[in-house]
């Protein structure tokens, strides 16, 4: 396999991998929706615990969002700073 074909294969595989890594954001959106729904339910049942619920809501959303940020970083690395291209020579 010549170098041009190898680079083409690596770039194509990297594009597919970047797209697949962004599938992690589906779970992030789903999780944040469940957290928000649970927070609304909790506040509607016990309005006096609103500050505690909001604190836990923000903390839960931050933890869930970290997975989406990691997926984005991996995709950007694969697309723009591909470590596999330097291995080809």
PyMOL Python script that loads the backbone (N, CA, C, O; Angstrom):
from pymol import cmd

cmd.read_pdbstr("""\
ATOM      1  N   UNK A   1       0.850  -1.170   0.000  1.00  0.00           N
ATOM      2  CA  UNK A   1       0.000   0.000   0.000  1.00  0.00           C
ATOM      3  C   UNK A   1       0.897   1.235   0.000  1.00  0.00           C
ATOM      4  O   UNK A   1       1.786   1.369   0.841  1.00  0.00           O
ATOM      5  N   UNK A   2       0.657   2.122  -0.939  1.00  0.00           N
ATOM      6  CA  UNK A   2       1.493   3.324  -1.000  1.00  0.00           C
ATOM      7  C   UNK A   2       1.034   4.346   0.043  1.00  0.00           C
ATOM      8  O   UNK A   2      -0.021   4.188   0.658  1.00  0.00           O
ATOM      9  N   UNK A   3       1.832   5.383   0.231  1.00  0.00           N
ATOM     10  CA  UNK A   3       1.617   6.349   1.310  1.00  0.00           C
ATOM     11  C   UNK A   3       0.331   7.139   1.119  1.00  0.00           C
ATOM     12  O   UNK A   3      -0.356   7.432   2.098  1.00  0.00           O
ATOM     13  N   UNK A   4      -0.012   7.491  -0.112  1.00  0.00           N
ATOM     14  CA  UNK A   4      -1.224   8.266  -0.370  1.00  0.00           C
ATOM     15  C   UNK A   4      -2.469   7.453  -0.014  1.00  0.00           C
ATOM     16  O   UNK A   4      -3.405   7.980   0.585  1.00  0.00           O
ATOM     17  N   UNK A   5      -2.480   6.186  -0.378  1.00  0.00           N
ATOM     18  CA  UNK A   5      -3.615   5.328  -0.058  1.00  0.00           C
ATOM     19  C   UNK A   5      -3.720   5.121   1.445  1.00  0.00           C
ATOM     20  O   UNK A   5      -4.821   5.117   1.996  1.00  0.00           O
ATOM     21  N   UNK A   6      -2.588   4.950   2.110  1.00  0.00           N
ATOM     22  CA  UNK A   6      -2.596   4.756   3.557  1.00  0.00           C
ATOM     23  C   UNK A   6      -3.132   5.997   4.270  1.00  0.00           C
ATOM     24  O   UNK A   6      -3.915   5.881   5.213  1.00  0.00           O
ATOM     25  N   UNK A   7      -2.714   7.182   3.825  1.00  0.00           N
ATOM     26  CA  UNK A   7      -3.222   8.414   4.440  1.00  0.00           C
ATOM     27  C   UNK A   7      -4.713   8.578   4.209  1.00  0.00           C
ATOM     28  O   UNK A   7      -5.438   9.044   5.087  1.00  0.00           O
ATOM     29  N   UNK A   8      -5.167   8.191   3.021  1.00  0.00           N
ATOM     30  CA  UNK A   8      -6.594   8.276   2.714  1.00  0.00           C
ATOM     31  C   UNK A   8      -7.400   7.356   3.614  1.00  0.00           C
ATOM     32  O   UNK A   8      -8.457   7.743   4.113  1.00  0.00           O
ATOM     33  N   UNK A   9      -6.914   6.153   3.823  1.00  0.00           N
ATOM     34  CA  UNK A   9      -7.609   5.194   4.686  1.00  0.00           C
ATOM     35  C   UNK A   9      -7.638   5.700   6.127  1.00  0.00           C
ATOM     36  O   UNK A   9      -8.662   5.600   6.802  1.00  0.00           O
ATOM     37  N   UNK A  10      -6.510   6.244   6.597  1.00  0.00           N
ATOM     38  CA  UNK A  10      -6.455   6.758   7.969  1.00  0.00           C
ATOM     39  C   UNK A  10      -7.402   7.939   8.138  1.00  0.00           C
ATOM     40  O   UNK A  10      -8.099   8.024   9.150  1.00  0.00           O
ATOM     41  N   UNK A  11      -7.443   8.847   7.175  1.00  0.00           N
ATOM     42  CA  UNK A  11      -8.338   9.997   7.268  1.00  0.00           C
ATOM     43  C   UNK A  11      -9.808   9.580   7.222  1.00  0.00           C
ATOM     44  O   UNK A  11     -10.633  10.132   7.950  1.00  0.00           O
ATOM     45  N   UNK A  12     -10.134   8.615   6.374  1.00  0.00           N
ATOM     46  CA  UNK A  12     -11.515   8.142   6.296  1.00  0.00           C
ATOM     47  C   UNK A  12     -11.926   7.445   7.587  1.00  0.00           C
ATOM     48  O   UNK A  12     -13.027   7.667   8.092  1.00  0.00           O
ATOM     49  N   UNK A  13     -11.047   6.604   8.121  1.00  0.00           N
ATOM     50  CA  UNK A  13     -11.355   5.915   9.375  1.00  0.00           C
ATOM     51  C   UNK A  13     -11.459   6.906  10.528  1.00  0.00           C
ATOM     52  O   UNK A  13     -12.271   6.718  11.434  1.00  0.00           O
ATOM     53  N   UNK A  14     -10.645   7.957  10.501  1.00  0.00           N
ATOM     54  CA  UNK A  14     -10.708   8.977  11.542  1.00  0.00           C
ATOM     55  C   UNK A  14     -12.020   9.751  11.475  1.00  0.00           C
ATOM     56  O   UNK A  14     -12.591  10.088  12.513  1.00  0.00           O
ATOM     57  N   UNK A  15     -12.499  10.034  10.280  1.00  0.00           N
ATOM     58  CA  UNK A  15     -13.773  10.738  10.138  1.00  0.00           C
ATOM     59  C   UNK A  15     -14.924   9.888  10.659  1.00  0.00           C
ATOM     60  O   UNK A  15     -15.824  10.400  11.326  1.00  0.00           O
ATOM     61  N   UNK A  16     -14.899   8.606  10.362  1.00  0.00           N
ATOM     62  CA  UNK A  16     -15.940   7.705  10.866  1.00  0.00           C
ATOM     63  C   UNK A  16     -15.855   7.605  12.387  1.00  0.00           C
ATOM     64  O   UNK A  16     -16.883   7.642  13.063  1.00  0.00           O
ATOM     65  N   UNK A  17     -14.652   7.479  12.930  1.00  0.00           N
ATOM     66  CA  UNK A  17     -14.477   7.387  14.381  1.00  0.00           C
ATOM     67  C   UNK A  17     -14.918   8.668  15.076  1.00  0.00           C
ATOM     68  O   UNK A  17     -15.495   8.615  16.162  1.00  0.00           O
ATOM     69  N   UNK A  18     -14.653   9.820  14.462  1.00  0.00           N
ATOM     70  CA  UNK A  18     -15.089  11.091  15.050  1.00  0.00           C
ATOM     71  C   UNK A  18     -16.617  11.165  15.092  1.00  0.00           C
ATOM     72  O   UNK A  18     -17.193  11.627  16.077  1.00  0.00           O
ATOM     73  N   UNK A  19     -17.253  10.718  14.042  1.00  0.00           N
ATOM     74  CA  UNK A  19     -18.716  10.691  14.033  1.00  0.00           C
ATOM     75  C   UNK A  19     -19.283   9.737  15.069  1.00  0.00           C
ATOM     76  O   UNK A  19     -20.274  10.045  15.732  1.00  0.00           O
ATOM     77  N   UNK A  20     -18.656   8.584  15.204  1.00  0.00           N
ATOM     78  CA  UNK A  20     -19.121   7.617  16.201  1.00  0.00           C
ATOM     79  C   UNK A  20     -18.879   8.103  17.626  1.00  0.00           C
ATOM     80  O   UNK A  20     -19.676   7.815  18.518  1.00  0.00           O
ATOM     81  N   UNK A  21     -17.799   8.831  17.848  1.00  0.00           N
ATOM     82  CA  UNK A  21     -17.547   9.324  19.200  1.00  0.00           C
ATOM     83  C   UNK A  21     -18.570  10.377  19.608  1.00  0.00           C
ATOM     84  O   UNK A  21     -18.833  10.550  20.798  1.00  0.00           O
ATOM     85  N   UNK A  22     -19.143  11.073  18.651  1.00  0.00           N
ATOM     86  CA  UNK A  22     -20.169  12.061  18.975  1.00  0.00           C
ATOM     87  C   UNK A  22     -21.504  11.414  19.341  1.00  0.00           C
ATOM     88  O   UNK A  22     -22.419  12.099  19.799  1.00  0.00           O
ATOM     89  N   UNK A  23     -21.622  10.111  19.144  1.00  0.00           N
ATOM     90  CA  UNK A  23     -22.839   9.424  19.583  1.00  0.00           C
ATOM     91  C   UNK A  23     -22.973   9.455  21.102  1.00  0.00           C
ATOM     92  O   UNK A  23     -24.063   9.250  21.637  1.00  0.00           O
ATOM     93  N   UNK A  24     -21.865   9.713  21.797  1.00  0.00           N
ATOM     94  CA  UNK A  24     -21.932   9.851  23.244  1.00  0.00           C
ATOM     95  C   UNK A  24     -22.811  11.011  23.678  1.00  0.00           C
ATOM     96  O   UNK A  24     -23.310  11.030  24.804  1.00  0.00           O
ATOM     97  N   UNK A  25     -23.002  11.974  22.795  1.00  0.00           N
ATOM     98  CA  UNK A  25     -23.839  13.125  23.129  1.00  0.00           C
ATOM     99  C   UNK A  25     -25.323  12.769  23.189  1.00  0.00           C
ATOM    100  O   UNK A  25     -26.108  13.499  23.793  1.00  0.00           O
ATOM    101  N   UNK A  26     -25.709  11.671  22.578  1.00  0.00           N
ATOM    102  CA  UNK A  26     -27.107  11.232  22.672  1.00  0.00           C
ATOM    103  C   UNK A  26     -27.440  10.878  24.114  1.00  0.00           C
ATOM    104  O   UNK A  26     -28.489  11.257  24.634  1.00  0.00           O
ATOM    105  N   UNK A  27     -26.536  10.149  24.747  1.00  0.00           N
ATOM    106  CA  UNK A  27     -26.742   9.792  26.148  1.00  0.00           C
ATOM    107  C   UNK A  27     -26.712  11.001  27.060  1.00  0.00           C
ATOM    108  O   UNK A  27     -27.427  11.047  28.061  1.00  0.00           O
ATOM    109  N   UNK A  28     -25.885  11.986  26.718  1.00  0.00           N
ATOM    110  CA  UNK A  28     -25.808  13.211  27.517  1.00  0.00           C
ATOM    111  C   UNK A  28     -27.142  13.946  27.489  1.00  0.00           C
ATOM    112  O   UNK A  28     -27.651  14.356  28.532  1.00  0.00           O
ATOM    113  N   UNK A  29     -27.695  14.108  26.318  1.00  0.00           N
ATOM    114  CA  UNK A  29     -28.986  14.785  26.202  1.00  0.00           C
ATOM    115  C   UNK A  29     -30.094  14.040  26.920  1.00  0.00           C
ATOM    116  O   UNK A  29     -30.944  14.648  27.570  1.00  0.00           O
ATOM    117  N   UNK A  30     -30.080  12.732  26.801  1.00  0.00           N
ATOM    118  CA  UNK A  30     -31.079  11.914  27.480  1.00  0.00           C
ATOM    119  C   UNK A  30     -30.932  12.034  28.996  1.00  0.00           C
ATOM    120  O   UNK A  30     -31.925  12.185  29.709  1.00  0.00           O
ATOM    121  N   UNK A  31     -29.711  11.967  29.480  1.00  0.00           N
ATOM    122  CA  UNK A  31     -29.475  12.064  30.916  1.00  0.00           C
ATOM    123  C   UNK A  31     -29.851  13.419  31.482  1.00  0.00           C
ATOM    124  O   UNK A  31     -30.436  13.504  32.562  1.00  0.00           O
ATOM    125  N   UNK A  32     -29.518  14.485  30.756  1.00  0.00           N
ATOM    126  CA  UNK A  32     -29.872  15.817  31.235  1.00  0.00           C
ATOM    127  C   UNK A  32     -31.386  16.027  31.238  1.00  0.00           C
ATOM    128  O   UNK A  32     -31.921  16.733  32.093  1.00  0.00           O
ATOM    129  N   UNK A  33     -32.057  15.420  30.291  1.00  0.00           N
ATOM    130  CA  UNK A  33     -33.518  15.499  30.290  1.00  0.00           C
ATOM    131  C   UNK A  33     -34.129  14.809  31.494  1.00  0.00           C
ATOM    132  O   UNK A  33     -35.075  15.320  32.093  1.00  0.00           O
ATOM    133  N   UNK A  34     -33.590  13.646  31.851  1.00  0.00           N
ATOM    134  CA  UNK A  34     -34.090  12.937  33.030  1.00  0.00           C
ATOM    135  C   UNK A  34     -33.785  13.703  34.320  1.00  0.00           C
ATOM    136  O   UNK A  34     -34.620  13.758  35.223  1.00  0.00           O
ATOM    137  N   UNK A  35     -32.603  14.287  34.403  1.00  0.00           N
ATOM    138  CA  UNK A  35     -32.236  15.070  35.588  1.00  0.00           C
ATOM    139  C   UNK A  35     -33.160  16.279  35.727  1.00  0.00           C
ATOM    140  O   UNK A  35     -33.639  16.577  36.822  1.00  0.00           O
ATOM    141  N   UNK A  36     -33.406  16.966  34.631  1.00  0.00           N
ATOM    142  CA  UNK A  36     -34.300  18.127  34.675  1.00  0.00           C
ATOM    143  C   UNK A  36     -35.721  17.748  35.055  1.00  0.00           C
ATOM    144  O   UNK A  36     -36.368  18.446  35.836  1.00  0.00           O
ATOM    145  N   UNK A  37     -36.204  16.647  34.505  1.00  0.00           N
ATOM    146  CA  UNK A  37     -37.560  16.201  34.837  1.00  0.00           C
ATOM    147  C   UNK A  37     -37.677  15.818  36.306  1.00  0.00           C
ATOM    148  O   UNK A  37     -38.677  16.120  36.957  1.00  0.00           O
ATOM    149  N   UNK A  38     -36.649  15.151  36.824  1.00  0.00           N
ATOM    150  CA  UNK A  38     -36.669  14.774  38.238  1.00  0.00           C
ATOM    151  C   UNK A  38     -36.605  16.002  39.142  1.00  0.00           C
ATOM    152  O   UNK A  38     -37.234  16.034  40.200  1.00  0.00           O
ATOM    153  N   UNK A  39     -35.844  17.010  38.724  1.00  0.00           N
ATOM    154  CA  UNK A  39     -35.756  18.238  39.521  1.00  0.00           C
ATOM    155  C   UNK A  39     -37.090  18.973  39.549  1.00  0.00           C
ATOM    156  O   UNK A  39     -37.501  19.469  40.598  1.00  0.00           O
ATOM    157  N   UNK A  40     -37.760  19.046  38.425  1.00  0.00           N
ATOM    158  CA  UNK A  40     -39.067  19.704  38.381  1.00  0.00           C
ATOM    159  C   UNK A  40     -40.067  18.954  39.246  1.00  0.00           C
ATOM    160  O   UNK A  40     -40.862  19.567  39.958  1.00  0.00           O
ATOM    161  N   UNK A  41     -40.027  17.636  39.184  1.00  0.00           N
ATOM    162  CA  UNK A  41     -40.926  16.827  40.011  1.00  0.00           C
ATOM    163  C   UNK A  41     -40.633  17.027  41.492  1.00  0.00           C
ATOM    164  O   UNK A  41     -41.555  17.154  42.297  1.00  0.00           O
ATOM    165  N   UNK A  42     -39.354  17.055  41.853  1.00  0.00           N
ATOM    166  CA  UNK A  42     -38.988  17.224  43.260  1.00  0.00           C
ATOM    167  C   UNK A  42     -39.407  18.590  43.786  1.00  0.00           C
ATOM    168  O   UNK A  42     -39.904  18.695  44.907  1.00  0.00           O
ATOM    169  N   UNK A  43     -39.214  19.632  42.991  1.00  0.00           N
ATOM    170  CA  UNK A  43     -39.592  20.975  43.442  1.00  0.00           C
ATOM    171  C   UNK A  43     -41.109  21.110  43.519  1.00  0.00           C
ATOM    172  O   UNK A  43     -41.627  21.800  44.397  1.00  0.00           O
ATOM    173  N   UNK A  44     -41.816  20.462  42.615  1.00  0.00           N
ATOM    174  CA  UNK A  44     -43.278  20.556  42.664  1.00  0.00           C
ATOM    175  C   UNK A  44     -43.849  19.805  43.869  1.00  0.00           C
ATOM    176  O   UNK A  44     -44.908  20.171  44.379  1.00  0.00           O
ATOM    177  N   UNK A  45     -43.162  18.768  44.325  1.00  0.00           N
ATOM    178  CA  UNK A  45     -43.637  18.024  45.498  1.00  0.00           C
ATOM    179  C   UNK A  45     -43.246  18.700  46.806  1.00  0.00           C
ATOM    180  O   UNK A  45     -44.023  18.705  47.761  1.00  0.00           O
ATOM    181  N   UNK A  46     -42.043  19.269  46.852  1.00  0.00           N
ATOM    182  CA  UNK A  46     -41.554  19.934  48.066  1.00  0.00           C
ATOM    183  C   UNK A  46     -40.911  21.270  47.689  1.00  0.00           C
ATOM    184  O   UNK A  46     -39.694  21.338  47.520  1.00  0.00           O
ATOM    185  N   UNK A  47     -41.695  22.311  47.557  1.00  0.00           N
ATOM    186  CA  UNK A  47     -41.148  23.605  47.143  1.00  0.00           C
ATOM    187  C   UNK A  47     -40.123  24.186  48.123  1.00  0.00           C
ATOM    188  O   UNK A  47     -39.274  24.981  47.722  1.00  0.00           O
ATOM    189  N   UNK A  48     -40.189  23.806  49.377  1.00  0.00           N
ATOM    190  CA  UNK A  48     -39.244  24.353  50.354  1.00  0.00           C
ATOM    191  C   UNK A  48     -37.822  23.830  50.170  1.00  0.00           C
ATOM    192  O   UNK A  48     -36.881  24.416  50.703  1.00  0.00           O
ATOM    193  N   UNK A  49     -37.649  22.743  49.428  1.00  0.00           N
ATOM    194  CA  UNK A  49     -36.308  22.186  49.190  1.00  0.00           C
ATOM    195  C   UNK A  49     -35.743  22.618  47.839  1.00  0.00           C
ATOM    196  O   UNK A  49     -34.882  21.949  47.268  1.00  0.00           O
ATOM    197  N   UNK A  50     -36.240  23.744  47.341  1.00  0.00           N
ATOM    198  CA  UNK A  50     -35.850  24.196  46.005  1.00  0.00           C
ATOM    199  C   UNK A  50     -34.342  24.443  45.882  1.00  0.00           C
ATOM    200  O   UNK A  50     -33.744  24.057  44.878  1.00  0.00           O
ATOM    201  N   UNK A  51     -33.726  25.066  46.863  1.00  0.00           N
ATOM    202  CA  UNK A  51     -32.300  25.398  46.758  1.00  0.00           C
ATOM    203  C   UNK A  51     -31.438  24.134  46.727  1.00  0.00           C
ATOM    204  O   UNK A  51     -30.457  24.070  45.985  1.00  0.00           O
ATOM    205  N   UNK A  52     -31.798  23.135  47.525  1.00  0.00           N
ATOM    206  CA  UNK A  52     -31.040  21.879  47.500  1.00  0.00           C
ATOM    207  C   UNK A  52     -31.208  21.144  46.170  1.00  0.00           C
ATOM    208  O   UNK A  52     -30.255  20.572  45.642  1.00  0.00           O
ATOM    209  N   UNK A  53     -32.416  21.167  45.643  1.00  0.00           N
ATOM    210  CA  UNK A  53     -32.685  20.483  44.376  1.00  0.00           C
ATOM    211  C   UNK A  53     -31.950  21.174  43.232  1.00  0.00           C
ATOM    212  O   UNK A  53     -31.381  20.509  42.366  1.00  0.00           O
ATOM    213  N   UNK A  54     -31.961  22.501  43.227  1.00  0.00           N
ATOM    214  CA  UNK A  54     -31.269  23.239  42.164  1.00  0.00           C
ATOM    215  C   UNK A  54     -29.769  22.979  42.216  1.00  0.00           C
ATOM    216  O   UNK A  54     -29.119  22.844  41.178  1.00  0.00           O
ATOM    217  N   UNK A  55     -29.217  22.909  43.436  1.00  0.00           N
ATOM    218  CA  UNK A  55     -27.791  22.612  43.577  1.00  0.00           C
ATOM    219  C   UNK A  55     -27.462  21.241  42.990  1.00  0.00           C
ATOM    220  O   UNK A  55     -26.487  21.097  42.253  1.00  0.00           O
ATOM    221  N   UNK A  56     -28.261  20.251  43.312  1.00  0.00           N
ATOM    222  CA  UNK A  56     -28.030  18.904  42.783  1.00  0.00           C
ATOM    223  C   UNK A  56     -28.273  18.842  41.282  1.00  0.00           C
ATOM    224  O   UNK A  56     -27.615  18.079  40.575  1.00  0.00           O
ATOM    225  N   UNK A  57     -29.223  19.650  40.791  1.00  0.00           N
ATOM    226  CA  UNK A  57     -29.491  19.712  39.352  1.00  0.00           C
ATOM    227  C   UNK A  57     -28.270  20.227  38.603  1.00  0.00           C
ATOM    228  O   UNK A  57     -27.867  19.647  37.595  1.00  0.00           O
ATOM    229  N   UNK A  58     -27.686  21.302  39.086  1.00  0.00           N
ATOM    230  CA  UNK A  58     -26.518  21.882  38.422  1.00  0.00           C
ATOM    231  C   UNK A  58     -25.346  20.914  38.490  1.00  0.00           C
ATOM    232  O   UNK A  58     -24.629  20.750  37.503  1.00  0.00           O
ATOM    233  N   UNK A  59     -25.136  20.270  39.631  1.00  0.00           N
ATOM    234  CA  UNK A  59     -24.049  19.305  39.779  1.00  0.00           C
ATOM    235  C   UNK A  59     -24.242  18.111  38.846  1.00  0.00           C
ATOM    236  O   UNK A  59     -23.292  17.676  38.195  1.00  0.00           O
ATOM    237  N   UNK A  60     -25.452  17.584  38.777  1.00  0.00           N
ATOM    238  CA  UNK A  60     -25.731  16.452  37.896  1.00  0.00           C
ATOM    239  C   UNK A  60     -25.572  16.798  36.432  1.00  0.00           C
ATOM    240  O   UNK A  60     -25.062  15.994  35.651  1.00  0.00           O
ATOM    241  N   UNK A  61     -26.009  17.999  36.053  1.00  0.00           N
ATOM    242  CA  UNK A  61     -25.847  18.421  34.660  1.00  0.00           C
ATOM    243  C   UNK A  61     -24.376  18.615  34.300  1.00  0.00           C
ATOM    244  O   UNK A  61     -23.962  18.303  33.183  1.00  0.00           O
ATOM    245  N   UNK A  62     -23.590  19.126  35.238  1.00  0.00           N
ATOM    246  CA  UNK A  62     -22.165  19.316  34.974  1.00  0.00           C
ATOM    247  C   UNK A  62     -21.462  17.975  34.773  1.00  0.00           C
ATOM    248  O   UNK A  62     -20.615  17.840  33.891  1.00  0.00           O
ATOM    249  N   UNK A  63     -21.812  17.002  35.582  1.00  0.00           N
ATOM    250  CA  UNK A  63     -21.198  15.675  35.445  1.00  0.00           C
ATOM    251  C   UNK A  63     -21.628  15.023  34.132  1.00  0.00           C
ATOM    252  O   UNK A  63     -20.811  14.404  33.450  1.00  0.00           O
ATOM    253  N   UNK A  64     -22.889  15.157  33.780  1.00  0.00           N
ATOM    254  CA  UNK A  64     -23.373  14.567  32.527  1.00  0.00           C
ATOM    255  C   UNK A  64     -22.757  15.268  31.322  1.00  0.00           C
ATOM    256  O   UNK A  64     -22.441  14.620  30.324  1.00  0.00           O
ATOM    257  N   UNK A  65     -22.588  16.559  31.405  1.00  0.00           N
ATOM    258  CA  UNK A  65     -22.045  17.315  30.278  1.00  0.00           C
ATOM    259  C   UNK A  65     -20.574  17.004  30.033  1.00  0.00           C
ATOM    260  O   UNK A  65     -20.086  17.178  28.916  1.00  0.00           O
ATOM    261  N   UNK A  66     -19.864  16.550  31.053  1.00  0.00           N
ATOM    262  CA  UNK A  66     -18.444  16.229  30.875  1.00  0.00           C
ATOM    263  C   UNK A  66     -18.254  15.112  29.845  1.00  0.00           C
ATOM    264  O   UNK A  66     -17.261  15.112  29.117  1.00  0.00           O
ATOM    265  N   UNK A  67     -19.177  14.175  29.776  1.00  0.00           N
ATOM    266  CA  UNK A  67     -19.086  13.103  28.773  1.00  0.00           C
ATOM    267  C   UNK A  67     -19.213  13.682  27.364  1.00  0.00           C
ATOM    268  O   UNK A  67     -18.483  13.279  26.458  1.00  0.00           O
ATOM    269  N   UNK A  68     -20.124  14.610  27.182  1.00  0.00           N
ATOM    270  CA  UNK A  68     -20.272  15.252  25.880  1.00  0.00           C
ATOM    271  C   UNK A  68     -19.049  16.058  25.487  1.00  0.00           C
ATOM    272  O   UNK A  68     -18.663  16.080  24.319  1.00  0.00           O
ATOM    273  N   UNK A  69     -18.436  16.722  26.463  1.00  0.00           N
ATOM    274  CA  UNK A  69     -17.221  17.496  26.177  1.00  0.00           C
ATOM    275  C   UNK A  69     -16.072  16.565  25.809  1.00  0.00           C
ATOM    276  O   UNK A  69     -15.300  16.867  24.899  1.00  0.00           O
ATOM    277  N   UNK A  70     -15.948  15.426  26.512  1.00  0.00           N
ATOM    278  CA  UNK A  70     -14.902  14.458  26.168  1.00  0.00           C
ATOM    279  C   UNK A  70     -15.114  13.924  24.753  1.00  0.00           C
ATOM    280  O   UNK A  70     -14.147  13.758  24.009  1.00  0.00           O
ATOM    281  N   UNK A  71     -16.341  13.658  24.377  1.00  0.00           N
ATOM    282  CA  UNK A  71     -16.630  13.187  23.022  1.00  0.00           C
ATOM    283  C   UNK A  71     -16.241  14.236  21.980  1.00  0.00           C
ATOM    284  O   UNK A  71     -15.671  13.904  20.940  1.00  0.00           O
ATOM    285  N   UNK A  72     -16.547  15.486  22.260  1.00  0.00           N
ATOM    286  CA  UNK A  72     -16.192  16.560  21.344  1.00  0.00           C
ATOM    287  C   UNK A  72     -14.685  16.695  21.209  1.00  0.00           C
ATOM    288  O   UNK A  72     -14.179  16.875  20.101  1.00  0.00           O
ATOM    289  N   UNK A  73     -13.956  16.611  22.323  1.00  0.00           N
ATOM    290  CA  UNK A  73     -12.495  16.737  22.278  1.00  0.00           C
ATOM    291  C   UNK A  73     -11.880  15.593  21.476  1.00  0.00           C
ATOM    292  O   UNK A  73     -10.974  15.821  20.675  1.00  0.00           O
ATOM    293  N   UNK A  74     -12.354  14.386  21.678  1.00  0.00           N
ATOM    294  CA  UNK A  74     -11.832  13.240  20.925  1.00  0.00           C
ATOM    295  C   UNK A  74     -12.101  13.422  19.431  1.00  0.00           C
ATOM    296  O   UNK A  74     -11.234  13.138  18.604  1.00  0.00           O
ATOM    297  N   UNK A  75     -13.289  13.891  19.088  1.00  0.00           N
ATOM    298  CA  UNK A  75     -13.614  14.108  17.674  1.00  0.00           C
ATOM    299  C   UNK A  75     -12.724  15.170  17.057  1.00  0.00           C
ATOM    300  O   UNK A  75     -12.240  15.000  15.938  1.00  0.00           O
ATOM    301  N   UNK A  76     -12.504  16.262  17.770  1.00  0.00           N
ATOM    302  CA  UNK A  76     -11.661  17.333  17.236  1.00  0.00           C
ATOM    303  C   UNK A  76     -10.217  16.882  17.092  1.00  0.00           C
ATOM    304  O   UNK A  76      -9.549  17.255  16.128  1.00  0.00           O
ATOM    305  N   UNK A  77      -9.725  16.088  18.030  1.00  0.00           N
ATOM    306  CA  UNK A  77      -8.356  15.564  17.912  1.00  0.00           C
ATOM    307  C   UNK A  77      -8.246  14.668  16.692  1.00  0.00           C
ATOM    308  O   UNK A  77      -7.277  14.769  15.939  1.00  0.00           O
ATOM    309  N   UNK A  78      -9.216  13.796  16.484  1.00  0.00           N
ATOM    310  CA  UNK A  78      -9.158  12.888  15.334  1.00  0.00           C
ATOM    311  C   UNK A  78      -9.262  13.634  14.009  1.00  0.00           C
ATOM    312  O   UNK A  78      -8.661  13.219  13.018  1.00  0.00           O
ATOM    313  N   UNK A  79     -10.010  14.719  13.981  1.00  0.00           N
ATOM    314  CA  UNK A  79     -10.194  15.435  12.722  1.00  0.00           C
ATOM    315  C   UNK A  79      -9.064  16.414  12.414  1.00  0.00           C
ATOM    316  O   UNK A  79      -8.670  16.548  11.256  1.00  0.00           O
ATOM    317  N   UNK A  80      -8.536  17.100  13.429  1.00  0.00           N
ATOM    318  CA  UNK A  80      -7.614  18.194  13.152  1.00  0.00           C
ATOM    319  C   UNK A  80      -6.184  17.972  13.646  1.00  0.00           C
ATOM    320  O   UNK A  80      -5.262  18.600  13.125  1.00  0.00           O
ATOM    321  N   UNK A  81      -5.976  17.122  14.607  1.00  0.00           N
ATOM    322  CA  UNK A  81      -4.630  16.856  15.118  1.00  0.00           C
ATOM    323  C   UNK A  81      -4.425  15.345  15.179  1.00  0.00           C
ATOM    324  O   UNK A  81      -4.088  14.789  16.223  1.00  0.00           O
ATOM    325  N   UNK A  82      -4.632  14.709  14.055  1.00  0.00           N
ATOM    326  CA  UNK A  82      -4.671  13.243  14.004  1.00  0.00           C
ATOM    327  C   UNK A  82      -3.303  12.641  14.372  1.00  0.00           C
ATOM    328  O   UNK A  82      -2.317  12.862  13.670  1.00  0.00           O
ATOM    329  N   UNK A  83      -3.253  11.886  15.467  1.00  0.00           N
ATOM    330  CA  UNK A  83      -1.965  11.287  15.866  1.00  0.00           C
ATOM    331  C   UNK A  83      -1.574  10.109  14.991  1.00  0.00           C
ATOM    332  O   UNK A  83      -0.413   9.701  15.012  1.00  0.00           O
ATOM    333  N   UNK A  84      -2.480   9.559  14.237  1.00  0.00           N
ATOM    334  CA  UNK A  84      -2.189   8.375  13.425  1.00  0.00           C
ATOM    335  C   UNK A  84      -1.459   8.730  12.122  1.00  0.00           C
ATOM    336  O   UNK A  84      -0.766   7.891  11.545  1.00  0.00           O
ATOM    337  N   UNK A  85      -1.617   9.966  11.668  1.00  0.00           N
ATOM    338  CA  UNK A  85      -0.934  10.359  10.425  1.00  0.00           C
ATOM    339  C   UNK A  85       0.577  10.441  10.608  1.00  0.00           C
ATOM    340  O   UNK A  85       1.330  10.171   9.673  1.00  0.00           O
ATOM    341  N   UNK A  86       1.020  10.806  11.793  1.00  0.00           N
ATOM    342  CA  UNK A  86       2.478  10.890  12.021  1.00  0.00           C
ATOM    343  C   UNK A  86       3.119   9.518  12.054  1.00  0.00           C
ATOM    344  O   UNK A  86       4.324   9.400  11.831  1.00  0.00           O
ATOM    345  N   UNK A  87       2.351   8.480  12.327  1.00  0.00           N
ATOM    346  CA  UNK A  87       2.894   7.118  12.349  1.00  0.00           C
ATOM    347  C   UNK A  87       3.193   6.597  10.942  1.00  0.00           C
ATOM    348  O   UNK A  87       3.969   5.655  10.775  1.00  0.00           O
ATOM    349  N   UNK A  88       2.571   7.218   9.927  1.00  0.00           N
ATOM    350  CA  UNK A  88       2.774   6.730   8.556  1.00  0.00           C
ATOM    351  C   UNK A  88       4.092   7.169   7.944  1.00  0.00           C
ATOM    352  O   UNK A  88       4.621   6.519   7.042  1.00  0.00           O
ATOM    353  N   UNK A  89       4.602   8.251   8.432  1.00  0.00           N
ATOM    354  CA  UNK A  89       5.902   8.703   7.911  1.00  0.00           C
ATOM    355  C   UNK A  89       5.846   9.940   7.085  1.00  0.00           C
ATOM    356  O   UNK A  89       6.877  10.405   6.599  1.00  0.00           O
TER     357      UNK A  89
END
""", "prot")
cmd.dss("prot")
cmd.show_as("cartoon", "prot")
cmd.util.cbc("prot")
cmd.orient("prot")
